[in-house]
Amino acid sequence: MNEVKIQKERFANFLNSLTDSYRLYGPVRQADMVNFVPIRDTTEIDLSFQNTRLSSKSLFLPQSERMFEYSLDPARDDAHILKEVPRDYSPRAVIGVRPCDAKAFKLLDVNFDTQEYRDPWWVRARQSTTLVGLGCTTPCSTCFCTSVGGGPFDEEGLDVLLVDTGEAFLAKVLTEKGENLFDAAKTIEPADEELVQKALAIEQEAASKIVSRVDTSRLGELDTLALYEADFWEEVHFACINCGVCTYVCPTCWCFDIQDETHGRAGDRIRNWDSCMFPLFTLHASGHNPREEKLQRVRQRFMHKLKYYVDKYKNGVACVGCGRCVQYCPVNIDIRQVCRLMNAIAPPDRRPMHACNIAWVRSPS
């Protein structure tokens, strides 16, 4: 692993040196939020954020994505033939990805890139993208990444990791993609030992700032039916308004819907984000809806992330601890509290009868 020093005053020049080889994406402030967008002016990049509103997942699985186009004009030779919409898979670099969001890509790969099924658009986007991470020096109070196998400076899934040391960035080059990025930058200043040690101290301090702790150790051992029939779902679902915010801000949610939109004699087949919180999500063509009730939908969301995924893939929970759903839920439903309830449930033969009394409040622990 190589370690490189980038002076902050030269960071925009560093990014400009990449533009001949890469399309750049990065965090840009938009009113009261920060999101990842294409970069045309490198001075627009804002690395002072705690976390973006939406994760960089949207650069690989757009919120709305044209898949195919078609014509209904009988005079055309290609009438009624679906044609794949052209895409740009030239090299690109995403600057400022938080480690939790980079870890999320590994979880999403189990759905979009498997031995049996490979989503070609997801796979090509992943292959053509270099992820330049930005370590968290000041994690949010709602972050709990260290409880789910991550950390504020976790390197998993990243090609480069930037550590903000004040006047300069220490860049850890982690993969061949990362090496190619710095080869394109041409001007490289190796990091000195003083900078390396300063970055290490910052990383250790940041880890101590993660105050939320969630125990997920028993989830894989618990009886699925016991969790499914647990009393606490009645209380958990009560406040939910099925707005879908938790699924839209989540970096590991992958549900989508496909629909055709026609205007005149031209049409598009489009893939759109969907949400298991929406009443129509599981509506069958027959009219039957297996998750018609709100309780069923809320339970499904948490059971999928904290139990079904755990049992199927054996690689932990389907959550990276970014805390977005905790921050933006309008009725204060907290996945950390739900996880505690699930993890603490007794086996079926020892479950006591009790009344749930849960106070849904945002708290750092």
N, C-alpha and C positions, 0 to 999 in steps of 0.2 A: 504494500500500500504506500503510495506517495502522499506527501503532505506539502501543500502549496500555500504561500502567503499572497493575499490580494488586499492591497491597501484600499480602504473605503473610497478615498478620493479618486481612485483609478478604477473603481468597480464598473462604472458606466462605460469606460473605455474597454474594459475586459469584455463586457457584453457586446459592445459594438464590433469587437474583433471576431465574434462568433457568427455575425449575421450573414457572412458570405457562405457559411457552411450549414447553418441551422435556421429554422424558423423558431422564434423565441416566444414563449408564453410565460407570464408571471403574475404575481399579485398586484392589483391596481386598486386604489381606493375609489369607491363609487358611493358618493354621499356618505352614509354612516356605516358602510360595510366595505370589506375588501374581498375581491374575487379574482380568479384566474382568467385572463383574457390575452389575446394576441398582442404582442408588444411591437409597436411601430417606433416609439421613442423610448430608449432605454432609461431615460430619467424618470419615466412614469412608474417604474417598479418601486413598490413600497415594501420594504422588509422590516418595518417597525411594528407590524401587526402581531396580535397574539394568535389569532387563527382566522382563516377566511370563513365567510358565511357558508358557501358551498365548497366542497372539497374539489381537488383536481380530477376527480372521477369524471366530471362532466366533459373533460377534454378527450376522454376515451369512449364514454357512453353519453353522448349529448342528450340534453333534456328532450329535444325533438330532433330527429335525424331522418333525412330523406334517404330511403334505401333504394327504391326503384322508381322509374318514371315510365309512363305509357301514354299512348294516344288512342283515342276512340274514333279518330277520323277515318272512315272507310276508304277515302281516297289515298291514304298512305299505305305503302307496302308493309310497314311495320306496325300496322294497327293491331291493338290488343296484345302486343308483345311487351313483356316487362323487360326493361333495360336497366342495368345497375347504374346508379348515379356515380359519376367520376369523383374520385377522392384524391387528395394530395397526401401521399405517404413519403414525401421527402423528409430527410432528417429534421427533427425538431428537439428543442431542449426546453424543459419546464423548470423554471427557476423558483426556488423558495418553497418547495413541497415540505410540509411538516412530516416528521417521521411516522406519526400515526396514520396519515393519509397514504404514505408509501407502503406501510404494512397492509393497508386495506386492499391494495392491488393484488397482493398474494392471496387474500381471501376471495377476491372476485375472480381470480384465475380459475378457481375450482368450478366455476359455473360457465365461464366463457372459453376456457382453453383446457380441455381434457383429452384423454386418449380417444374417447368415443365421440365427443362433440367439440368442434372448434368454430367459434364465431370469427369469420375471416376478418371482419372490420376491427374487432377488438384485438385480435392477434397481430394484425399489421400495424395498428396504432401503437401497441406495446413494443413491437420490434423496432419501430422507427423513432422511438422517443427515448431521450436521455433525461433521467430524473436527477435534478440538482436539489438536494434537500437543505433545509434550514433548521438547525437545532433550536429547541425551545429553551430560552434562558429564563423566561417568566411564564410558566404554565398557568392556564386558567384554574380557578378554584374548583371548577367542575371536571377537570381532567383526572382520569384514573388509568392512564396507559400502562403504568407499572404493574397494575393488577391483572392485566390481560396479555402479558408477555412482551410488552413494548417498553418504551422509555423516551424521555424528551430528546435524547441524542441517539436513539436506536438507528442502526445502519441498514436493517433488513429492507430490501426492495429498492434501495437507492444506488445510484451510480457515483454520486458525489455528495458529501455532506459538508455544509458550511457551518462553521462555529464563529459567532460574532464575539470578538474579543475586545471590542471598543473601537480602536482606530483601524483595525484590519480584520479580515476574515481568514481563518484557517480553513483551507479546503482539503478534505480527506478524499482522495481519489480511490474509489472502492472497486471499480470494475473496468473491463476493457472499454466499454462505452465512455466511462469517465476519462480514461486516458486519451481516447480519441477527441474528446471535447477540449482538453487542454492542449493537445497537439494542434487543433484548429486555432486556439488562442495565440499560439506561437511564443509570446513573451511569458515566461514562467519564472517566478521567484521562489525557490525552495524555502520552506518554513524553517526557522531556526528553533533551537531547543527551548529557548525562553517562551516563544509563542506557543509551542506544543504543550508545555507545562501549564501555561496560563489557560489554554483551552481546556485542558484536563480538569483543572480546578473549577472552571465554569460549569462543565458537564456534571461534576459531582455535586455542586451546589444546586443545580437545577433539579436533579433527581430528588433532593431533600425537600424541594418545594411542592412535590406532589403529595397533597394532604389527604386525598380520597383513597380509601382502601376498600376493595371489594373482593371477597373470598369466592372464587369460582371452583375450588378444588373438588367439591363433591358433586357437581352437576352431572358429570359423566356417569357416576355410580347410582344416581337416583332413579327410582322407578318412574317411567314416563307416564303411566296411567295415574299414579299418585299425584304427580305434578299437574296433569291435565284436569284432575277432579278436585284440586285444592280449593279450600274455602276462600282464599284471599283474592281470587280473580274477581269476585263480586265487588270488592272494594277498589281494586286496582282500576277496573274499567269505568267506574262510576263517573269520574270527572271528564273522561275522554270525549272530545267533540268530533272525532273522526276527521280532523282537518288535514292529516297526512304530513304535517311539517316534520315530524320525527323521521319519516322515511325519505323525504326529499333532501334533508340536510345530512343524512347518514352516508358516510363514505363506503359502507359495505352493502347497502341495499341494491339489488340488481333487477327488480321486477320492471317489466315493460309491457306495453300493449302495442299492437300493430294495426293500423287502420289505413284505408284508402281515402284520399281526398281528390275530388274531381271538380275542375272549373272549366266549363264549356266542354271541349273535346280533349282536354289534356288532364292528366292525373298523376298523382304521386302516391307511392306506398311509403308510409312514415312510421318510424318507431318512436314511441313516446314513453317517458317514465310513467309508471303506474304505482299504485300504493295498495298494500293489503289492508290499509285502514279504510278504504272507500267501500261503501255498501255494494257497489256493482262489480267489484274486483272478481268475485267468484260466481257471478250470475251465469247460469248455464243457458244455452239456447232454448232448452225445454221450459225455462222459467223457474227451475229449481235453483235455490241459492244455499249451498251447504254452510255458509257462514253469514247468515242473514242478520244475526244479532250482534250488537256492538261488543258484548263480552267475548264472543267467539273470535272476533277480529283482533281485539287487543291481546287476548291469550295467544293467538297464532303468532303475532309479531314477536312476543317475548319467548315463546316456546321455540320458534325457529332459531332465533339468535343464540339462545342460552341452553337449548337442549337438543333439538333435532339436528342442528349443524354439528354440535359437539359429538353426538353419537355416530353420525354418518362419516365425518371426515377425520375425527380423532386428532385434530390440531388446535384445540382450544375453542373458545367461543367466537361467534361471528360478530365481534365488537372489538374496536381498537382503542376504546376509552377516550375518544376525542371530546366527549361531553357536549356535543352540539345539541343532541336531542334534549338534554337536561336544560340547557340554556334557553332554547327556543320553544319548548312546549308551552303553549299559552295557559295550560291548567296545571302545570308543575308536576306532571308524572315523571318519575325519576327511575331510570333503568337500574341505577345502583341499588335502590331500595327493593325493586322487584327481584333483582339478583339475590339479595340477602334473604328475601322471603323464600325463594325457590331453593337456595342452598341450605336453608335451615329446616326444610320440611322433614318430618319424621317418616320412616318407612311406613307402608300401608297398614301393617298390623300394629303399629304403635302410634298412629296419629290420634292425638287427643281432640275432643270436640272443643272448639273455642270460637269466640266471636272476634272478627278482625276489627282493629281500630287503627287505621293508618293515617298519619298526618303527612300530606304531600307538601313538603316544603323544600325549597332549594337550600342546600347546605354544603359546605366544603368537605364534609366527611360522610 
